Amino acid sequence: MAYLAWRLGAIAEPTVLAAAGGSTDYAVVRGDTVWDVGEALWDRGGRPGQAFAALKWYGGEPRLLAWRASCYQAVEEALRVWLEDQARRFALESTAGMAGWGEWPEADTPSAWGSVLEALVPRWARRIQGGVASHPLLARWARDEGGAHRLPHWTLAGGVIYAVPWQQEAAWWAKLPLRYVEDPPAAWRRRGWKRVGDVPGLMEQLRCLPPAGEKGEAPVRARWDRELVAGEERWEGVLEYFGQRLISLLAERRGGVLRLAVEWQGEAGQRLRRERRWPEAAAEPRRVKARLVDLLQLLPPWPAAAVAVEAEVGPIAVRQMRWWGPDLRPAAAGMGTDGALDRQEVLRGYWDPWRAVRRGKGRE
């Protein structure tokens, strides 16, 4: 799979062009930050997200325009709708300017990326700067600093795209600035750590975890139905049936369970429904199974003819406390690509913390 991170400039919005009087030498300013720039200013080095004070270094006399939400809201919403249809997952970044990243698993050649870029430029903007890598964090860094690091690139009408060669990704992970990590602890800064490679265990954590903070990705919803044979269906079999399908879905989507609903149907048409939503997505098989058991263990008071499970799967957020946990493995550890538990996970299921206590009492 591959990710494309982009930063758009000279947004194709008629009201902005009208306010600039037809000039392409303009900057849209929000507070003390540049939100958008015209083609002329972009070509001289100006970029969205830069400080307003930095505009003086790019020469010329750009026309300054005040940012208005109404000027960009329609374009951003249309772009979001297009991404929901085209990308497997995506995020629109909350930084100044229109930036973001998306995943296109089938795009692995320059021609394939060319078709994606042609849809972005000039449809949504007339300038673009992008980065391609196997993880959105690396793609964002390549987008922002690929030129300074002399990464391989290709140019197109209106922009340039930098690519991180897969042979160099290990080195790039170690040098990735910590500002690209979500919510880095203040202790890292006090210790003088500036790159991912400076933090013990962090590089392995980031490389394995699914992308975090995917604000633009809608949760995946799935439903499974199972008919029951009266007097022959065991509760353990029902749990195993739905548990395997749920874990397989999590492995495929690289996400966690946010919401579960169980609906029992009786032979006479009765219905019993339970639903629960959790504030944090869970992907570890033991936690997923516990959530499923919590809903399935309340059996209906009448003979059930069928049962259905609905699941909502969302991205796993990488939070600050996870960096300092006793186990730096990813939250989805224990699951193979086929959704099965690995051997260590199975062995932990037999662990009894009270065994030593009982043995001790028996010797007394």
C-alpha positions as CSV (number, residue, x, y, z in Angstrom):
1,M,0.0,0.0,0.0
2,A,1.0,3.6,-0.5
3,Y,0.0,7.0,0.9
4,L,0.0,10.3,-0.8
5,A,0.2,13.4,1.4
6,W,-0.5,16.7,-0.3
7,R,-0.6,20.4,0.3
8,L,-2.8,22.4,-2.1
9,G,-2.3,26.0,-3.2
10,A,-4.1,28.5,-5.4
11,I,-7.4,26.9,-4.5
12,A,-9.9,26.9,-7.4
13,E,-12.4,29.1,-5.8
14,P,-14.0,31.9,-7.9
15,T,-14.6,34.3,-5.0
16,V,-10.9,34.2,-4.1
17,L,-9.9,35.0,-7.6
18,A,-12.4,37.8,-7.8
19,A,-11.1,39.3,-4.5
20,A,-7.6,39.2,-5.9
21,G,-8.7,41.2,-8.9
22,G,-7.6,38.5,-11.3
23,S,-4.0,38.6,-10.1
24,T,-2.2,35.3,-9.3
25,D,0.2,37.1,-6.9
26,Y,-1.8,37.0,-3.6
27,A,-1.8,35.5,-0.1
28,V,-4.8,34.6,1.9
29,V,-4.0,35.3,5.6
30,R,-5.7,33.9,8.7
31,G,-4.4,35.5,11.8
32,D,-0.6,35.4,11.5
33,T,-0.6,32.3,9.2
34,V,-0.8,32.0,5.4
35,W,-3.8,29.9,4.4
36,D,-3.5,30.0,0.7
37,V,-1.3,31.6,-2.0
38,G,-1.7,32.3,-5.7
39,E,0.4,30.7,-8.5
40,A,2.8,33.5,-8.8
41,L,3.6,33.6,-5.0
42,W,3.7,29.8,-4.9
43,D,6.3,29.7,-7.7
44,R,8.5,32.1,-5.8
45,G,8.5,29.8,-2.7
46,G,5.4,30.9,-0.7
47,R,3.4,28.0,0.8
48,P,0.3,27.6,2.9
49,G,1.0,27.1,6.6
50,Q,4.0,29.5,6.6
51,A,4.0,32.5,9.0
52,F,2.7,35.7,7.6
53,A,6.1,37.4,8.4
54,A,7.9,35.0,6.1
55,L,6.2,36.4,3.0
56,K,8.8,39.2,2.8
57,W,11.4,36.7,1.8
58,Y,9.7,35.7,-1.4
59,G,9.8,39.2,-3.1
60,G,7.2,40.8,-5.1
61,E,4.2,42.7,-3.8
62,P,1.5,40.0,-3.2
63,R,-2.0,41.2,-2.6
64,L,-3.2,40.3,0.9
65,L,-6.6,38.9,1.4
66,A,-8.4,38.1,4.7
67,W,-9.4,34.4,5.1
68,R,-13.1,33.7,5.1
69,A,-14.6,30.3,5.8
70,S,-17.2,30.8,3.1
71,C,-14.6,31.0,0.4
72,Y,-13.2,27.5,1.1
73,Q,-16.0,25.6,2.7
74,A,-17.6,24.4,-0.5
75,V,-14.3,23.3,-2.0
76,E,-13.2,21.4,1.1
77,E,-16.6,19.6,1.4
78,A,-16.5,18.6,-2.3
79,L,-12.9,17.4,-1.9
80,R,-14.0,15.3,1.2
81,V,-16.8,13.7,-0.8
82,W,-14.4,12.8,-3.6
83,L,-11.9,11.3,-1.2
84,E,-14.6,9.2,0.5
85,D,-15.4,7.7,-2.9
86,Q,-11.8,7.3,-4.2
87,A,-9.4,6.7,-1.3
88,R,-9.5,3.7,1.0
89,R,-8.8,6.1,3.9
90,F,-7.9,9.7,4.2
91,A,-7.5,12.6,6.6
92,L,-7.8,16.3,6.1
93,E,-5.2,17.9,8.4
94,S,-6.1,20.6,10.8
95,T,-3.1,22.7,9.9
96,A,-3.3,26.0,8.1
97,G,-4.2,25.6,4.4
98,M,-5.8,22.7,2.6
99,A,-3.5,19.7,3.3
100,G,-4.1,16.0,4.0
101,W,-3.2,12.5,3.0
102,G,-5.0,9.5,1.4
103,E,-4.3,5.8,0.9
104,W,-4.5,4.3,-2.6
105,P,-3.5,0.6,-2.3
106,E,-3.6,0.0,-6.0
107,A,-1.4,3.0,-6.9
108,D,2.2,1.7,-7.2
109,T,3.4,3.2,-10.5
110,P,4.0,6.8,-11.6
111,S,1.2,6.5,-14.1
112,A,-1.2,5.4,-11.4
113,W,-0.3,8.3,-9.2
114,G,-0.6,10.5,-12.2
115,S,-4.3,9.7,-12.5
116,V,-4.8,10.6,-8.8
117,L,-2.9,13.9,-9.2
118,E,-4.8,14.8,-12.3
119,A,-8.0,14.6,-10.2
120,L,-6.6,17.0,-7.6
121,V,-4.9,19.5,-10.0
122,P,-6.5,21.6,-11.5
123,R,-9.9,20.3,-10.3
124,W,-9.4,21.5,-6.7
125,A,-6.3,23.7,-6.9
126,R,-3.7,24.9,-9.4
127,R,-0.7,24.1,-7.3
128,I,0.3,21.0,-5.3
129,Q,3.2,19.7,-3.3
130,G,3.1,16.0,-2.3
131,G,4.9,13.1,-0.8
132,V,4.5,9.3,-1.3
133,A,5.5,6.6,1.2
134,S,4.2,3.5,2.8
135,H,3.0,5.4,5.9
136,P,1.3,8.8,6.1
137,L,3.8,10.1,8.6
138,L,6.7,9.5,6.2
139,A,4.6,10.8,3.3
140,R,3.9,14.1,5.1
141,W,7.6,14.6,5.9
142,A,8.5,13.9,2.3
143,R,5.9,16.4,1.2
144,D,7.2,19.1,3.4
145,E,11.0,18.5,3.2
146,G,11.5,16.2,0.2
147,G,13.3,18.9,-1.8
148,A,15.8,19.6,1.0
149,H,16.6,15.9,1.3
150,R,16.9,15.5,-2.5
151,L,14.4,12.7,-2.7
152,P,13.4,11.2,-6.0
153,H,10.6,13.2,-7.5
154,W,8.5,13.8,-10.5
155,T,7.0,17.0,-11.7
156,L,3.6,17.7,-13.2
157,A,1.7,20.8,-14.3
158,G,1.4,22.8,-11.1
159,G,3.5,20.9,-8.7
160,V,6.1,18.3,-7.6
161,I,5.7,15.0,-5.8
162,Y,8.5,13.5,-3.7
163,A,8.8,9.7,-3.1
164,V,10.6,7.9,-0.3
165,P,12.3,4.8,-1.8
166,W,11.3,1.7,0.1
167,Q,15.0,0.8,0.5
168,Q,15.5,4.1,2.5
169,E,12.4,4.0,4.7
170,A,14.2,2.5,7.7
171,A,16.6,5.4,7.8
172,W,13.8,7.9,7.3
173,W,11.9,6.4,10.2
174,A,14.8,7.0,12.5
175,K,15.3,10.6,11.3
176,L,11.5,11.5,11.4
177,P,11.1,14.7,13.5
178,L,9.0,14.2,16.6
179,R,6.7,17.1,15.5
180,Y,5.0,14.6,13.2
181,V,4.1,12.4,16.1
182,E,0.7,13.0,17.7
183,D,0.8,14.4,21.2
184,P,4.5,13.8,22.0
185,P,5.1,13.9,25.8
186,A,6.9,16.9,27.2
187,A,9.5,14.7,28.7
188,W,10.8,13.9,25.3
189,R,11.7,17.6,24.7
190,R,13.2,17.9,28.2
191,R,15.5,14.9,27.4
192,G,16.6,16.6,24.2
193,W,15.0,14.1,21.9
194,K,14.2,15.5,18.5
195,R,13.8,12.5,16.2
196,V,11.9,9.2,16.3
197,G,15.2,7.3,16.5
198,D,16.1,9.1,19.7
199,V,13.1,7.6,21.6
200,P,13.7,3.9,22.6
201,G,11.1,1.6,21.0
202,L,9.2,4.4,19.3
203,M,10.2,3.6,15.7
204,E,8.9,0.0,15.9
205,Q,5.7,1.3,17.5
206,L,5.0,3.8,14.8
207,R,5.9,1.4,11.9
208,C,3.4,-1.2,13.1
209,L,0.5,0.9,14.3
210,P,-2.2,1.9,11.9
211,P,-2.3,5.6,11.1
212,A,-3.7,7.7,13.9
213,G,-6.0,10.7,13.9
214,E,-7.8,9.8,10.7
215,K,-10.5,12.5,11.1
216,G,-11.7,12.1,7.5
217,E,-12.2,8.3,7.6
218,A,-15.8,7.3,8.3
219,P,-16.2,4.2,10.6
220,V,-16.8,0.9,8.8
221,R,-20.1,-0.8,9.7
222,A,-20.7,-4.5,9.3
223,R,-23.5,-6.9,10.2
224,W,-23.6,-10.7,10.5
225,D,-26.7,-12.8,10.9
226,R,-27.0,-16.4,12.2
227,E,-30.0,-18.6,12.4
228,L,-30.3,-20.8,15.5
229,V,-31.6,-24.3,15.8
230,A,-33.7,-24.7,19.0
231,G,-32.1,-27.0,21.5
232,E,-29.0,-27.6,19.5
233,E,-27.2,-24.3,19.4
234,R,-24.6,-23.7,22.1
235,W,-23.8,-20.2,23.3
236,E,-20.1,-20.8,22.9
237,G,-20.6,-21.6,19.2
238,V,-22.5,-18.4,18.7
239,L,-19.6,-16.4,20.4
240,E,-17.0,-18.2,18.3
241,Y,-18.9,-17.5,15.1
242,F,-19.2,-13.8,15.6
243,G,-15.8,-13.4,17.3
244,Q,-13.9,-14.8,14.3
245,R,-15.7,-12.6,11.8
246,L,-15.2,-9.5,14.0
247,I,-11.5,-10.2,14.4
248,S,-11.0,-10.9,10.7
249,L,-12.7,-7.5,9.9
250,L,-10.3,-5.7,12.4
251,A,-7.3,-7.3,10.8
252,E,-8.5,-6.3,7.3
253,R,-9.3,-2.7,8.2
254,R,-6.4,-2.3,10.7
255,G,-8.9,-0.7,13.2
256,G,-10.7,-1.3,16.5
257,V,-14.2,-1.8,17.8
258,L,-16.1,1.4,18.6
259,R,-19.7,0.1,18.8
260,L,-21.4,-3.2,19.1
261,A,-25.1,-4.1,18.9
262,V,-26.7,-7.6,19.4
263,E,-30.3,-8.3,18.3
264,W,-32.1,-11.5,19.2
265,Q,-35.2,-12.6,17.3
266,G,-37.7,-15.0,18.7
267,E,-39.7,-17.7,16.9
268,A,-42.9,-15.6,17.4
269,G,-41.2,-12.4,16.1
270,Q,-40.1,-11.0,19.4
271,R,-37.0,-8.9,19.4
272,L,-34.4,-8.0,22.0
273,R,-31.7,-5.5,21.2
274,R,-28.6,-4.4,23.2
275,E,-26.2,-1.8,22.0
276,R,-23.1,-0.2,23.5
277,R,-20.5,2.4,22.3
278,W,-17.0,2.8,23.8
279,P,-15.0,6.0,23.8
280,E,-11.9,4.2,22.6
281,A,-11.5,1.7,19.8
282,A,-10.2,-1.8,20.9
283,A,-8.3,-4.1,18.6
284,E,-6.6,-6.5,21.0
285,P,-8.5,-9.9,20.6
286,R,-9.0,-10.3,24.4
287,R,-10.6,-6.9,24.7
288,V,-12.7,-7.4,21.6
289,K,-14.0,-10.8,22.9
290,A,-14.8,-9.2,26.3
291,R,-16.9,-6.5,24.6
292,L,-18.7,-9.2,22.5
293,V,-19.4,-11.4,25.6
294,D,-20.7,-8.3,27.5
295,L,-23.5,-8.0,25.0
296,L,-24.1,-11.7,24.1
297,Q,-24.3,-13.0,27.7
298,L,-27.8,-11.5,28.3
299,L,-30.0,-14.1,26.7
300,P,-33.6,-13.4,25.8
301,P,-36.4,-14.9,28.0
302,W,-37.9,-16.7,25.1
303,P,-36.5,-19.3,22.6
304,A,-34.3,-17.5,20.0
305,A,-34.6,-18.3,16.3
306,A,-31.8,-15.9,15.1
307,V,-29.2,-13.5,16.3
308,A,-27.4,-10.6,14.6
309,V,-24.3,-8.6,15.5
310,E,-23.6,-5.2,14.2
311,A,-20.1,-3.7,14.5
312,E,-18.7,-0.2,14.0
313,V,-14.9,-0.2,13.4
314,G,-12.8,2.9,13.5
315,P,-9.1,3.9,13.6
316,I,-7.0,3.3,16.6
317,A,-5.8,6.5,18.2
318,V,-2.2,6.6,19.3
319,R,-2.3,8.3,22.7
320,Q,0.5,9.6,24.9
321,M,0.3,6.9,27.6
322,R,0.9,4.2,25.1
323,W,4.5,5.3,24.6
324,W,5.3,4.5,28.2
325,G,3.3,1.3,28.7
326,P,4.9,-1.9,29.9
327,D,4.5,-3.4,26.4
328,L,5.5,-1.4,23.3
329,R,3.8,-3.8,20.9
330,P,1.0,-2.3,18.8
331,A,-2.5,-2.3,20.1
332,A,-3.4,-4.9,17.4
333,A,-0.7,-7.3,18.4
334,G,-1.8,-10.9,18.9
335,M,-3.7,-10.9,15.6
336,G,-2.3,-12.5,12.5
337,T,-3.2,-11.4,9.1
338,D,-5.9,-14.0,9.0
339,G,-7.4,-12.8,12.3
340,A,-6.1,-15.8,14.3
341,L,-4.5,-15.5,17.7
342,D,-0.8,-16.1,17.9
343,R,0.8,-18.6,20.3
344,Q,1.7,-16.1,22.9
345,E,-1.8,-14.8,23.0
346,V,-3.2,-18.3,23.4
347,L,-0.8,-19.1,26.3
348,R,-1.8,-15.9,28.1
349,G,-5.4,-17.2,28.1
350,Y,-4.3,-20.0,30.4
351,W,-2.5,-17.8,32.9
352,D,-4.1,-17.9,36.3
353,P,-2.8,-15.2,38.7
354,W,-4.2,-17.1,41.8
355,R,-2.5,-20.4,41.1
356,A,0.6,-19.5,43.1
357,V,-1.5,-18.3,46.0
358,R,-3.5,-21.5,46.1
359,R,-0.3,-23.6,45.9
360,G,1.2,-21.7,48.8
361,K,-1.8,-22.2,51.0
362,G,-1.8,-25.9,50.2
363,R,1.8,-26.2,51.5
364,E,0.9,-24.5,54.8
